Amino acid sequence: MMNLKSILWFVGGTVGIVILVVALLWQFGAQSGKPITDISGNKIHTFGTGNVEVVEFSDFQCPACGAVQIPLKQLLTKYESKITFVYRHFPLSTIHPYAMIAAQASEAAGKQGKFWEMHDLLFARQSNWSQSEPSEVFKQYAKELLLDEIKFAVDFGSQETKDVVAADSLAATRYRISATPTFYVNGIETTFEKIEGKILELTK
């Protein structure tokens, strides 16, 4: 049987835990809806020269990400002088087993100045490479893009390349992103359908 002192310690500890949980929930609630100032990370892959920042967390094997590419490219081209678009990786490896190495392939191409060319190729041919282990297919894409094939192969498997992808994935997890594509406009999560309206609103 617990004595009075033990009961008081137990009650005090329980109350302390409850207060801590409430404080954390309050803090998270207070942050929701506010711009995430570092959502663009290191801005490794960007397009455009404007002041409105559009960030996408994407997965090369994600069908929804592939489906949005044509209208997204049209939007980015239309507002190239008004926006800076930042691409960030979020390979959902539990459901897309080759998303991680696809991201690595894009980073390896980026080492030779052709990230966007590989990005476009991976999405355009998503159905071709996503059915079975595609490492050899990616090497063929590198050849097609006139990359140094030996350097591509080294960079493709390097820890540095994996770390870049992992850093983006960690950021996505930290901000509780659970699906791709996920977009942010000036730090505020925004559906794709509302991005154009946000750009126009912010550039009046």
Summary of the structure (lengths in Angstrom):
residues: 204
radius of gyration: 21.7
end to end distance: 71.1
largest distance: 78.0
contacts: 573
relative contact order: 0.16
helix: 56%
strand: 11%
